[in-house]
């Protein structure tokens, strides 16, 4: 006879949103955006010399990727990452 090994998990409690948590999420979002922007700027500077035969840069900024949700200890944080076109 088979023994049932299915374990029912409890649903997480709905946490009440408080102003402090929202301030922390906003700060986390700003730090992530600053880090991503700095990384893109560094990448662009490193590849500034890469040009085609007409002298146009081959590595350029190209807007932003769609927003993504990143899980953090204070909850989900929505961030849009900058996009880079490298031809």
Buried (B, 14 or more C-beta within 10 A) or exposed (E): EEEEEEEEEEEEEEEEEEEEEEEBBEEBBEEBBEEBEEEBEEBBEEBEEEEEEEEEBEBEEEEEEEEEEEEEEBBEBEBBBBEBEEE
